[in-house]
Amino acid sequence: MRELTYLAAITEALDEALDEDEHVFLMGEDIALYGGGFGATKGLFNKYGAERIRNTPISESALAGAAVGAAMTGMRPIIEIQFSDFITIAMDQLVNQAAKIHYMYGGKVSVPLVMRTAAGSGTGHAAQHSQSLENWTAHIPGLKVVQPSTPYDAKGLLHAAIEDNNPVMFYEHKLSYRLMGDVPAEKYVIPLGVADVKRSGQDITVVATGIMVQKSLAAAEQLAAEGISLEVVDPRTLVPLDTKTILASVQKTGRLLIVHEAVKRSGFGGEIASIVAESSAFYALKKPIQRLGGKAIPMPYQKELEHQAIPQVEDILIAAHQLMK
């Protein structure tokens, strides 16, 4: 199978969706000739033109509002918000409109839009351009939330998001864009709500999201040399969440470590921990559940401070050793 970068997999999925369905179109800041803030839409303007690849003013609220209206009238807009931090400017349109309209109209109207956005730290973009806010939208009934960690998942899950009749928040970690991985040339769809066991193991279940999947796999390699076997579970989607796969893994290993980049306080890891604590898998636990998340501080600009603000491979190693004591 050929290899693509995560970014190229996103572009290919967009290209395939635009070619397949005339109702699909893209909207965003600088997505036309410039190709978007991170290059995900490069080449699409020349292929599909200004009707399908629409530059917008620098107004996330206007962008999201226009997408809601277009989706209500039968189109399938895909909007790009350059940095996930800027969803704050579009929260009324996403939270009070997109998420609620299907319910408030008695199911007679759907809002099939996708919000793509670059999330996370590691690029030195500082406090206003480096946050992980996926838990905000996961809290809202009516919104689906996707966090692909590999090029293969990025393409398949983006197709599923575009074909879904609900609003889908699609978070792409900035550091993932250059990841390489196997990606089929043909179109394929990965259903939302299906987790993936990225590495099988016997001693500790690690539930990791986004870029933390790669860090957990790196830690698993090191721990394997010590005789400690990690099972790395990637939920892939926070909403809907595949609790069955997570609980089955915890039942098997008896130990659980949850790792995400978002601030630990009120992060999605707490939701996963509570799901396990409220299930029969709780009785299989040999040690208390551990969570790793970002520190409750604005993201620093300085590289070393930024590194210390979020979990790293060494933090996963320390937590795993504590669980095995």
C-alpha positions as CSV (number, residue, x, y, z in Angstrom):
1,M,0.0,0.0,0.0
2,R,1.2,3.5,-0.8
3,E,2.2,6.0,2.0
4,L,0.8,9.5,2.4
5,T,1.1,12.2,4.9
6,Y,-1.8,12.9,7.2
7,L,-2.2,16.3,5.4
8,A,-2.3,14.6,2.0
9,A,-4.9,12.1,3.2
10,I,-7.1,15.0,4.3
11,T,-6.7,16.7,0.9
12,E,-7.4,13.5,-0.9
13,A,-10.6,12.9,1.0
14,L,-11.8,16.4,0.3
15,D,-11.0,15.9,-3.4
16,E,-12.9,12.6,-3.5
17,A,-16.0,14.1,-1.7
18,L,-16.1,17.2,-4.0
19,D,-15.8,15.0,-7.1
20,E,-18.5,12.5,-5.9
21,D,-21.2,14.9,-4.6
22,E,-22.0,18.3,-6.1
23,H,-23.6,19.4,-2.8
24,V,-20.2,19.3,-1.1
25,F,-18.3,22.6,-1.0
26,L,-15.6,24.2,1.1
27,M,-15.6,27.5,2.9
28,G,-12.8,29.1,4.9
29,E,-10.2,31.8,5.2
30,D,-7.5,31.7,2.5
31,I,-8.5,28.2,1.3
32,A,-8.6,29.0,-2.4
33,L,-5.4,29.8,-4.2
34,Y,-3.4,29.9,-1.0
35,G,-4.6,26.4,-0.1
36,G,-5.5,27.1,3.6
37,G,-3.4,27.9,6.6
38,F,-1.8,24.4,6.7
39,G,-2.1,23.5,3.0
40,A,-5.0,21.1,3.2
41,T,-6.9,22.6,0.2
42,K,-4.0,23.2,-2.1
43,G,-4.9,22.5,-5.8
44,L,-8.6,22.2,-5.1
45,F,-9.5,25.7,-6.2
46,N,-7.9,25.2,-9.7
47,K,-9.8,22.0,-10.0
48,Y,-13.3,23.0,-8.7
49,G,-13.4,26.8,-9.0
50,A,-14.7,29.6,-6.9
51,E,-18.3,28.2,-6.5
52,R,-17.0,25.1,-4.7
53,I,-13.9,26.4,-2.9
54,R,-15.0,29.7,-1.3
55,N,-12.8,32.1,0.4
56,T,-14.5,33.9,3.3
57,P,-13.8,37.0,5.3
58,I,-11.9,36.7,8.6
59,S,-15.0,36.1,10.6
60,E,-15.5,32.6,12.1
61,S,-19.0,33.5,13.3
62,A,-20.0,34.5,9.7
63,L,-18.3,31.4,8.3
64,A,-20.1,29.0,10.7
65,G,-23.4,30.8,10.3
66,A,-23.3,30.7,6.5
67,A,-22.5,26.9,6.8
68,V,-25.5,26.3,9.0
69,G,-27.8,28.0,6.6
70,A,-26.3,26.2,3.6
71,A,-26.6,22.8,5.3
72,M,-30.3,23.5,6.2
73,T,-31.1,24.1,2.6
74,G,-29.6,20.8,1.2
75,M,-25.9,21.6,0.8
76,R,-23.0,19.8,2.6
77,P,-20.5,22.5,3.6
78,I,-17.1,21.7,4.9
79,I,-15.7,24.7,6.8
80,E,-12.1,25.2,7.7
81,I,-11.3,27.2,10.9
82,Q,-7.6,27.7,10.8
83,F,-6.9,27.2,14.5
84,S,-9.3,25.4,16.8
85,D,-8.9,28.2,19.3
86,F,-11.1,30.3,17.0
87,I,-14.1,28.1,17.4
88,T,-14.7,30.4,20.4
89,I,-15.8,33.0,17.9
90,A,-18.3,30.6,16.3
91,M,-19.7,29.0,19.4
92,D,-23.2,30.5,19.0
93,Q,-23.6,29.2,15.5
94,L,-22.2,25.7,16.4
95,V,-23.6,25.2,19.9
96,N,-26.9,27.1,19.8
97,Q,-27.8,26.6,16.1
98,A,-26.1,23.7,14.3
99,A,-26.4,21.4,17.3
100,K,-30.0,22.2,18.1
101,I,-31.8,22.7,14.8
102,H,-32.6,19.1,14.0
103,Y,-34.2,18.6,17.5
104,M,-36.0,22.0,17.5
105,Y,-37.5,21.4,14.0
106,G,-38.8,18.0,15.0
107,G,-36.4,16.1,12.8
108,K,-37.6,17.8,9.6
109,V,-34.3,19.7,9.0
110,S,-30.8,18.4,9.2
111,V,-27.5,20.2,9.4
112,P,-24.9,18.1,7.6
113,L,-21.8,20.3,8.0
114,V,-18.2,19.5,8.9
115,M,-16.0,21.8,10.8
116,R,-12.3,21.0,10.1
117,T,-9.8,22.7,12.3
118,A,-6.1,22.5,13.4
119,A,-5.7,21.8,17.1
120,G,-3.0,21.3,19.7
121,S,0.5,22.6,20.5
122,G,4.0,21.7,19.6
123,T,4.5,24.4,16.9
124,G,5.3,27.4,19.0
125,H,2.0,29.2,18.2
126,A,1.6,30.2,21.9
127,A,-1.5,30.6,24.1
128,Q,-4.1,31.8,21.6
129,H,-3.3,29.3,18.8
130,S,-2.3,26.1,20.6
131,Q,-5.3,24.9,22.6
132,S,-7.1,21.5,22.6
133,L,-10.8,22.4,23.0
134,E,-12.4,19.2,21.7
135,N,-14.0,18.6,25.1
136,W,-16.0,21.8,24.8
137,T,-17.9,20.5,21.7
138,A,-18.0,16.9,23.1
139,H,-20.2,18.3,25.9
140,I,-22.8,19.6,23.5
141,P,-25.7,17.3,22.5
142,G,-26.1,17.3,18.7
143,L,-22.5,17.7,17.8
144,K,-20.2,14.7,16.8
145,V,-16.5,15.0,17.6
146,V,-13.7,13.3,15.7
147,Q,-10.0,13.1,16.4
148,P,-8.0,11.1,13.9
149,S,-4.5,10.1,14.9
150,T,-3.1,8.6,11.6
151,P,-3.3,9.3,7.9
152,Y,-5.4,6.2,7.4
153,D,-7.9,7.3,10.0
154,A,-7.9,10.9,8.8
155,K,-9.1,10.0,5.3
156,G,-11.7,7.4,6.3
157,L,-13.1,9.4,9.2
158,L,-13.4,12.5,7.1
159,H,-15.5,10.7,4.5
160,A,-17.7,9.4,7.3
161,A,-18.0,13.0,8.7
162,I,-18.9,14.4,5.3
163,E,-21.6,11.8,4.7
164,D,-23.1,12.2,8.2
165,N,-26.3,14.2,8.4
166,N,-25.3,15.8,11.7
167,P,-22.8,18.6,12.4
168,V,-19.3,17.0,12.9
169,M,-16.4,18.7,14.6
170,F,-13.2,17.3,13.0
171,Y,-10.0,18.1,15.0
172,E,-6.6,17.6,13.2
173,H,-3.5,17.9,15.4
174,K,-0.9,20.2,13.8
175,L,1.9,17.8,14.5
176,S,0.0,15.0,12.8
177,Y,0.0,16.7,9.4
178,R,3.5,15.4,8.6
179,L,2.9,11.9,9.8
180,M,3.3,9.2,7.2
181,G,1.2,6.1,6.9
182,D,-0.5,3.6,4.6
183,V,-3.6,5.0,2.9
184,P,-5.6,3.2,0.2
185,A,-5.9,5.0,-3.1
186,E,-9.6,4.3,-3.3
187,K,-12.3,5.9,-1.2
188,Y,-13.1,4.2,2.1
189,V,-15.2,5.1,5.1
190,I,-14.4,4.4,8.8
191,P,-17.7,4.5,10.7
192,L,-17.9,7.1,13.5
193,G,-18.0,5.5,17.0
194,V,-15.6,2.7,16.3
195,A,-12.4,2.7,18.4
196,D,-9.1,1.1,17.1
197,V,-6.7,-0.9,19.2
198,K,-3.4,0.5,17.8
199,R,-1.3,-2.0,19.8
200,S,-2.4,-5.1,21.6
201,G,-1.1,-5.7,25.1
202,Q,-1.7,-7.4,28.4
203,D,-0.6,-5.3,31.3
204,I,-1.9,-1.7,30.9
205,T,-4.7,-0.2,28.8
206,V,-3.7,3.2,27.5
207,V,-6.6,5.2,26.1
208,A,-5.0,8.0,24.1
209,T,-6.4,10.7,21.7
210,G,-4.9,12.7,18.9
211,I,-1.1,13.1,18.9
212,M,-1.0,11.3,22.3
213,V,-1.6,8.0,20.4
214,Q,1.8,8.4,18.7
215,K,3.5,9.2,22.0
216,S,1.8,6.2,23.7
217,L,3.0,3.9,21.0
218,A,6.5,5.2,21.4
219,A,6.3,4.6,25.1
220,A,4.9,1.1,24.5
221,E,8.0,0.3,22.4
222,Q,10.3,1.3,25.2
223,L,8.3,-0.5,27.9
224,A,8.2,-3.7,25.8
225,A,11.9,-4.0,26.3
226,E,11.3,-4.0,30.0
227,G,8.7,-6.7,29.8
228,I,5.7,-4.3,30.3
229,S,3.0,-4.7,27.7
230,L,0.8,-1.7,26.8
231,E,-2.5,-2.0,24.9
232,V,-3.0,1.4,23.2
233,V,-6.7,2.1,22.4
234,D,-7.5,5.1,20.1
235,P,-11.2,6.1,20.5
236,R,-10.9,8.0,17.2
237,T,-14.2,9.7,17.9
238,L,-15.2,11.2,21.3
239,V,-18.8,11.5,20.2
240,P,-20.0,8.8,19.5
241,L,-17.7,7.0,21.9
242,D,-16.9,3.3,21.6
243,T,-17.2,2.3,25.2
244,K,-17.4,-1.4,24.4
245,T,-13.8,-1.6,23.1
246,I,-12.4,0.5,26.0
247,L,-14.2,-1.6,28.7
248,A,-13.1,-4.9,27.1
249,S,-9.5,-3.7,27.2
250,V,-9.7,-2.7,30.8
251,Q,-11.3,-6.0,31.7
252,K,-8.3,-7.7,30.1
253,T,-5.4,-5.7,31.5
254,G,-6.8,-4.5,34.9
255,R,-5.0,-1.2,34.6
256,L,-6.0,2.0,32.9
257,L,-4.0,5.1,31.9
258,I,-5.8,7.9,30.0
259,V,-3.7,10.4,28.0
260,H,-4.8,13.5,26.2
261,E,-3.2,16.9,25.4
262,A,-6.1,19.0,26.6
263,V,-6.0,20.4,30.1
264,K,-6.4,17.6,32.6
265,R,-9.0,19.5,34.6
266,S,-12.4,18.8,33.2
267,G,-10.8,17.0,30.3
268,F,-12.4,14.1,28.4
269,G,-10.2,11.7,30.3
270,G,-12.5,12.3,33.3
271,E,-15.5,11.1,31.2
272,I,-13.6,7.9,30.2
273,A,-12.6,7.3,33.8
274,S,-16.2,7.7,35.0
275,I,-17.5,5.3,32.4
276,V,-15.1,2.7,33.6
277,A,-15.8,3.4,37.3
278,E,-19.6,3.0,36.6
279,S,-19.2,-0.3,34.8
280,S,-18.3,-3.9,35.8
281,A,-14.8,-3.3,34.5
282,F,-14.2,-1.3,37.7
283,Y,-13.9,-4.6,39.6
284,A,-11.2,-5.8,37.2
285,L,-8.9,-2.8,38.2
286,K,-5.8,-3.8,40.1
287,K,-4.7,-0.1,40.5
288,P,-6.5,3.2,40.6
289,I,-7.1,4.8,37.2
290,Q,-4.4,7.3,36.2
291,R,-4.9,10.4,33.9
292,L,-2.3,12.5,32.1
293,G,-3.3,15.8,30.6
294,G,-2.1,19.3,30.0
295,K,-1.3,21.6,32.8
296,A,-4.0,24.2,33.7
297,I,-2.0,27.1,32.2
298,P,-2.1,29.1,29.0
299,M,0.1,27.4,26.5
300,P,3.7,28.9,26.6
301,Y,5.4,30.2,23.5
302,Q,8.9,29.1,24.6
303,K,9.7,25.7,23.3
304,E,10.9,24.0,26.5
305,L,8.0,25.4,28.5
306,E,5.5,24.3,25.8
307,H,7.0,20.8,26.1
308,Q,6.5,20.8,29.8
309,A,2.9,21.9,29.6
310,I,1.6,18.7,28.0
311,P,2.2,15.0,28.5
312,Q,5.3,13.6,26.8
313,V,6.6,10.0,26.3
314,E,8.6,10.2,29.5
315,D,5.4,11.0,31.5
316,I,3.7,8.0,30.0
317,L,6.7,5.8,31.0
318,I,6.5,7.1,34.6
319,A,2.8,6.6,34.9
320,A,3.1,3.0,33.5
321,H,5.8,2.2,36.0
322,Q,3.6,3.5,38.8
323,L,0.7,1.3,37.6
324,M,2.9,-1.8,37.6
325,K,4.2,-1.3,41.1
